[in-house]
């Protein structure tokens, strides 16, 4: 596999060298100001005194990129995406859409979505194609067509195959060994075709369904060499669903899944699908509290699901909700962590 899969390790190494250099400078200064005994104690117990103010609090609003799936966008042109950007008063960092395995790769969609530095995120879902047939190579020709197309993209292309694989509502749920083999075959074909600008997003649902040991999200993971981004899907359904008849904060929705997915690997973490209903609570307050949430330091991107579907998930479902987004996104500097590779090989 290519060296680009070591970007997190390289970033950590650079950070470690920088910290070591800083540590030497601080320790030397302290040694010059203290007696030998005091200096020894300082070096041993307090090599880098903390600032009285403490470290800055890292919240989702000032540490994560923000993107969205927009109903009708990109398949019907960039109009819905541009309209949402106008409402928010800022450009989306990530443009998300769904593609089925009965459609070819459309380079113009990726080109349009990539303009201005946006990252395209494609959820790629089989229709009548089984993971068994994919793993056996029956669709290699189709994969080669997609791979050759993706290789011509102007920048990175994030691909999310088989999303929510640990949910029994997906046809690719159940056979974890065959799922892993199918995923690896897809990635291997793209590698062979030279599509080195593709980044692979492993995106289970935040909770396993059914909740059995065999169906745990960890069992679907195809391996570090085959995954560039770890992701989760989850929703605050409020009173809009009989399955989740309770209002839940962002933390309540994602805390357990986040703890599990971060143990799977060291890759960046995205929330690839999420939203809140407006039934059963204050959606505007939910949004504000979400952006102010801390303790999810590995999350590098938030991708909202902007559609009136099972519930009204839209950002502009109400003027107060839209205002909450506008204020949060304007207040924070929404950038990716330096640990995320943003350049194609």
Secondary structure, DSSP 8 states (H G I E B T S, - for coil): --GGGGHHHHHHHHHHHHHHHHHHHHHHHHHHHS-HHHHHHHHHH-SS---TT-S---BGGGTSEEEEEETTTBTTBSHHHHHHHHHHTS--SEEEEEEETTS---HHHHHHHHGGG-EEEEEEE-SS--HHHHHTTTTHHHHHHHHHHHHTSSS-EEEEESTTTTBTTSTT-S-HHHHHHHHHHHHHHHHHTT-TTEEEEEEEESS-BS--STT-GGGG---GGG-SEEEEEEEE-BTS-SS--B---HHHHHHHHHHHHHHH-SSEEEEEEEEE-SSSS-HHHHHHHHHT-BS-TTEEEEEEEE-BSSSB--TTSSHHHHHHHHHHHHHS-----TTS--S--
